[in-house]
Amino acid sequence: DFMSHSISVILPNYNGSHLLQENLPYLVESLGNILNEIIVIDDCSTDNSIDMLRQKYPDIKIIASESNEGFSATCNKGIRAASNELLCIVNTDVRFTADYFQNAIKYFEDTSLFAVKGDIINYPGDISNITTIETAPVLYFKKGFLRFNHGIKPQDSEMTGKINQHFVLLGCCFVCDRKKAIELGGFDEIYSPYYWEDADLAMRALEQGYRLLDRPECRIYHKTSSTIGTTRKKWHRQLVSYRNKFLFTWRHLYGSTDWALHIVFTFGNILTRWLIMDWKFYTALVWAVWRKLTFGPSTLNT
């Protein structure tokens, strides 16, 4: 019975007052009579997010950061503050369907389950203008890197390790077991300010022997390019994503063969990328090495 579970909804927010006003009613409706708390962690917004929440949603718990810390650190504050059995970590640009929580929570009778993620219905502006529906992507190894793609079938990809066949990209909304999230250390802040941290958390859960589920009936609507895309320049987003792809690959590669291929492809790129003036590759590689050498552990358990 899904009503026997309790859930803490964690909403990281940066200048998302308009998104919160649009989407919170759908969240409240979907939670229904489930025992819940909603925690908004504000990442040093400069808009009226906090004032709006205090006025319109006085029951929502607000944690206000004094500096802008990025997605992982912001979510980890919410994980620490949460008190219920399950967590839903969700972006402010997500609109819940009425039966989302009813559909997701029932699977947690399985004590080996870490997280449930559903279909993400993307729309750029008007919710009637649906562009894509994201289902479970495949994690695969190609040209020296771990990658994920929604259009590749497992049998057609260069799979690396059996574990990746059970991979689920958690994305902008998922429900997970809070105790397991704390045990795993939450999101690793080495990926801050954004990108790849959800893929890393999913892989670490699998490596600990936990299960991930992708359930198409757990549907949410996602307003694309309405959070990071509005606050960060494209070149910076690409650079961070490239850096974090290095970090993710270095952490989760399996076996000497894959490592050898990664080294060969990386060295080949070092020798040739200057020909196409790809400064982002060199910057991302140096940045990733520096990050790996100097970054401390996640602060979730400190």
C-alpha positions as CSV (number, residue, x, y, z in Angstrom):
1,D,0.0,0.0,0.0
2,F,1.6,3.2,-1.2
3,M,-0.1,5.1,1.7
4,S,2.1,3.4,4.2
5,H,5.1,5.2,2.9
6,S,6.3,8.8,3.7
7,I,8.2,11.0,1.3
8,S,10.3,14.2,1.4
9,V,10.3,16.2,-1.8
10,I,13.5,18.1,-2.4
11,L,13.4,21.1,-4.8
12,P,16.7,22.8,-5.5
13,N,15.9,26.3,-6.7
14,Y,17.8,29.2,-8.3
15,N,15.7,32.1,-9.5
16,G,12.8,29.8,-10.2
17,S,9.9,31.8,-8.6
18,H,7.9,31.6,-11.8
19,L,8.5,27.9,-12.2
20,L,7.6,27.2,-8.6
21,Q,4.3,29.1,-9.0
22,E,3.5,27.2,-12.2
23,N,4.4,23.7,-10.9
24,L,3.9,23.5,-7.1
25,P,0.1,23.1,-7.4
26,Y,0.6,19.9,-9.5
27,L,3.1,18.6,-7.0
28,V,0.7,19.1,-4.1
29,E,-2.1,17.5,-6.0
30,S,0.1,14.4,-6.9
31,L,1.2,14.0,-3.2
32,G,-2.5,13.8,-2.2
33,N,-2.9,12.2,1.2
34,I,0.6,10.7,1.3
35,L,2.5,11.7,4.5
36,N,5.0,14.2,3.0
37,E,7.1,17.3,3.4
38,I,8.3,19.7,0.7
39,I,11.8,21.2,1.1
40,V,13.0,24.0,-1.2
41,I,16.7,24.6,-1.0
42,D,17.3,28.0,-2.4
43,D,20.8,28.4,-4.1
44,C,21.2,32.1,-3.3
45,S,18.4,33.3,-5.7
46,T,18.2,37.0,-6.6
47,D,14.5,36.9,-7.4
48,N,11.5,36.7,-5.1
49,S,11.4,32.9,-4.7
50,I,11.7,32.9,-0.9
51,D,9.2,35.7,-0.3
52,M,6.7,34.1,-2.7
53,L,7.0,30.7,-0.9
54,R,6.6,32.2,2.5
55,Q,3.5,34.1,1.4
56,K,1.8,31.4,-0.7
57,Y,3.2,28.1,0.8
58,P,3.9,28.7,4.4
59,D,4.1,24.9,5.1
60,I,7.0,24.4,2.8
61,K,10.4,24.2,4.5
62,I,12.9,26.6,3.1
63,I,16.7,26.3,3.3
64,A,18.5,29.4,2.0
65,S,22.1,29.2,1.0
66,E,24.3,32.2,1.4
67,S,26.3,31.5,-1.8
68,N,25.5,29.8,-5.1
69,E,26.8,26.3,-4.7
70,G,25.4,24.3,-7.6
71,F,23.0,21.4,-8.0
72,S,24.8,18.6,-6.1
73,A,25.5,20.6,-2.9
74,T,22.1,22.1,-2.9
75,C,20.4,18.7,-3.2
76,N,22.7,17.3,-0.5
77,K,21.4,20.0,1.9
78,G,17.9,18.8,1.2
79,I,18.8,15.1,1.7
80,R,20.4,16.0,5.1
81,A,17.3,17.9,6.2
82,A,14.7,15.4,5.0
83,S,13.0,13.3,7.6
84,N,10.9,10.8,5.7
85,E,11.5,7.3,4.4
86,L,11.6,8.2,0.7
87,L,13.0,11.2,-1.2
88,C,11.8,12.7,-4.5
89,I,14.5,14.9,-5.9
90,V,13.1,17.1,-8.6
91,N,13.8,20.2,-10.6
92,T,11.6,23.3,-10.4
93,D,10.8,23.0,-14.1
94,V,8.9,19.7,-13.6
95,R,5.1,19.3,-13.7
96,F,3.8,16.1,-12.0
97,T,1.0,14.0,-13.3
98,A,-1.8,13.3,-10.7
99,D,-0.8,9.7,-10.2
100,Y,3.0,10.0,-10.2
101,F,3.6,9.3,-6.6
102,Q,0.9,6.6,-6.4
103,N,2.6,4.8,-9.2
104,A,6.2,5.2,-8.0
105,I,6.0,4.6,-4.3
106,K,4.5,1.1,-4.5
107,Y,7.7,-0.4,-5.9
108,F,9.6,0.3,-2.6
109,E,8.2,-2.8,-1.0
110,D,11.4,-4.2,-2.7
111,T,14.1,-3.6,-0.2
112,S,16.9,-3.8,-2.8
113,L,15.4,-0.9,-4.8
114,F,17.3,2.4,-4.7
115,A,15.3,4.5,-7.1
116,V,12.4,4.7,-9.5
117,K,12.4,7.0,-12.5
118,G,9.7,7.5,-15.1
119,D,9.1,8.9,-18.6
120,I,10.1,12.5,-19.1
121,I,7.8,14.4,-21.4
122,N,9.7,17.4,-22.7
123,Y,8.1,20.7,-23.9
124,P,10.0,23.9,-24.6
125,G,7.3,26.5,-23.8
126,D,3.7,25.5,-24.3
127,I,2.8,22.2,-22.6
128,S,0.8,21.2,-25.6
129,N,3.9,21.4,-27.8
130,I,5.6,18.1,-26.8
131,T,9.0,17.7,-28.5
132,T,10.4,14.4,-27.1
133,I,9.6,11.7,-24.5
134,E,12.7,10.5,-22.8
135,T,12.6,6.8,-21.8
136,A,15.4,4.7,-20.3
137,P,18.8,5.5,-22.1
138,V,21.5,2.9,-22.7
139,L,24.9,3.4,-21.0
140,Y,27.6,2.3,-23.5
141,F,31.3,2.7,-24.2
142,K,32.5,4.2,-27.4
143,K,35.7,5.9,-28.6
144,G,37.2,5.8,-25.1
145,F,34.3,7.2,-23.1
146,L,31.2,6.1,-21.3
147,R,28.1,7.7,-22.8
148,F,24.4,7.4,-22.7
149,N,21.9,7.6,-25.5
150,H,18.2,7.2,-25.9
151,G,18.4,6.0,-29.5
152,I,20.7,3.0,-29.1
153,K,19.6,-0.5,-28.4
154,P,21.7,-2.6,-25.9
155,Q,22.5,-5.2,-28.4
156,D,23.9,-2.6,-30.8
157,S,26.2,-0.8,-28.4
158,E,29.6,-1.6,-27.1
159,M,28.5,-2.5,-23.6
160,T,31.1,-2.2,-20.9
161,G,30.4,-4.5,-17.9
162,K,27.2,-6.3,-17.1
163,I,26.2,-3.7,-14.6
164,N,25.4,-1.1,-17.3
165,Q,22.5,-3.2,-18.6
166,H,20.7,-2.2,-15.5
167,F,21.5,1.5,-15.7
168,V,18.8,4.1,-15.4
169,L,19.6,7.8,-15.9
170,L,17.8,9.5,-12.9
171,G,17.4,12.8,-14.7
172,C,15.3,15.8,-13.5
173,C,13.0,13.7,-11.3
174,F,13.2,10.5,-9.4
175,V,12.1,8.8,-6.1
176,C,14.7,7.0,-4.0
177,D,15.3,5.4,-0.6
178,R,16.6,8.1,1.8
179,K,18.8,5.8,3.9
180,K,20.4,4.4,0.8
181,A,21.0,7.9,-0.6
182,I,22.8,8.8,2.6
183,E,24.8,5.6,2.6
184,L,25.9,6.4,-1.0
185,G,27.0,9.9,0.1
186,G,24.3,11.6,-1.9
187,F,25.4,13.5,-5.1
188,D,29.2,13.8,-5.5
189,E,29.9,17.5,-5.5
190,I,33.0,17.0,-7.7
191,Y,30.5,17.3,-10.6
192,S,29.3,20.8,-9.4
193,P,27.8,23.0,-10.6
194,Y,25.8,20.5,-12.8
195,Y,25.7,17.6,-15.2
196,W,26.5,13.9,-14.8
197,E,25.9,13.8,-11.1
198,D,22.7,11.8,-11.5
199,A,24.4,9.3,-13.8
200,D,27.2,8.9,-11.2
201,L,24.7,8.4,-8.3
202,A,22.9,5.7,-10.4
203,M,26.1,3.9,-11.1
204,R,27.3,4.0,-7.5
205,A,23.9,2.5,-6.5
206,L,24.3,-0.3,-9.0
207,E,27.9,-1.0,-7.8
208,Q,26.6,-1.4,-4.3
209,G,24.1,-4.0,-5.5
210,Y,21.0,-1.9,-5.4
211,R,18.4,-1.9,-8.2
212,L,17.1,0.9,-10.3
213,L,13.7,0.9,-12.1
214,D,12.4,2.8,-15.1
215,R,8.6,2.8,-15.1
216,P,6.8,4.5,-18.0
217,E,3.6,5.0,-15.9
218,C,5.5,7.4,-13.7
219,R,5.2,10.4,-16.0
220,I,6.3,14.0,-15.6
221,Y,6.3,17.0,-17.9
222,H,9.6,18.9,-18.2
223,K,9.9,22.4,-19.4
224,T,13.2,22.2,-21.3
225,S,16.0,24.9,-21.1
226,S,14.2,26.7,-18.3
227,T,16.7,26.3,-15.5
228,I,20.4,25.9,-16.4
229,G,19.8,27.0,-19.9
230,T,18.6,30.5,-18.8
231,T,21.4,31.2,-16.4
232,R,24.6,29.8,-18.0
233,K,26.1,30.5,-21.3
234,K,26.2,27.6,-23.8
235,W,30.0,27.4,-24.0
236,H,30.2,27.1,-20.2
237,R,27.6,24.3,-20.1
238,Q,29.5,22.4,-22.8
239,L,32.8,22.8,-21.0
240,V,31.4,21.6,-17.7
241,S,29.7,18.6,-19.4
242,Y,32.9,17.7,-21.2
243,R,34.9,17.9,-17.9
244,N,32.4,15.8,-16.1
245,K,32.3,13.2,-18.8
246,F,36.0,12.6,-18.1
247,L,35.4,12.4,-14.4
248,F,32.5,9.9,-14.8
249,T,34.4,7.7,-17.3
250,W,37.5,7.6,-15.0
251,R,35.3,6.5,-12.0
252,H,33.2,3.9,-13.8
253,L,35.3,2.2,-16.5
254,Y,35.6,-1.6,-16.2
255,G,38.6,-3.7,-17.1
256,S,42.0,-3.1,-18.6
257,T,40.8,-3.3,-22.2
258,D,38.4,-0.3,-21.8
259,W,41.1,1.6,-19.9
260,A,43.6,1.0,-22.6
261,L,41.1,2.2,-25.3
262,H,40.3,5.3,-23.2
263,I,44.0,6.1,-23.0
264,V,44.6,5.6,-26.7
265,F,41.6,7.7,-27.8
266,T,42.5,10.4,-25.3
267,F,46.1,10.6,-26.4
268,G,45.0,10.6,-30.0
269,N,42.7,13.5,-29.3
270,I,45.5,15.4,-27.5
271,L,47.6,15.1,-30.7
272,T,44.8,16.1,-33.1
273,R,42.2,18.3,-31.6
274,W,44.3,21.5,-32.1
275,L,43.8,21.0,-35.9
276,I,40.1,21.8,-35.5
277,M,40.7,24.5,-32.8
278,D,38.9,22.5,-30.2
279,W,40.1,24.4,-27.1
280,K,37.3,23.0,-25.1
281,F,38.8,19.5,-25.2
282,Y,42.1,20.6,-23.7
283,T,40.5,22.9,-21.2
284,A,38.1,20.2,-20.0
285,L,40.8,17.6,-19.7
286,V,43.1,19.8,-17.7
287,W,40.2,20.9,-15.6
288,A,39.1,17.3,-14.9
289,V,42.6,16.2,-13.9
290,W,42.9,19.2,-11.6
291,R,39.5,18.5,-10.1
292,K,40.3,14.8,-9.6
293,L,43.5,15.6,-7.8
294,T,42.3,18.5,-5.6
295,F,38.6,17.8,-4.8
296,G,37.7,16.4,-1.4
297,P,34.9,14.0,-0.6
298,S,31.2,14.8,-0.8
299,T,30.1,16.8,2.2
300,L,26.8,14.9,2.8
301,N,28.1,12.9,5.7
302,T,30.3,15.7,7.2
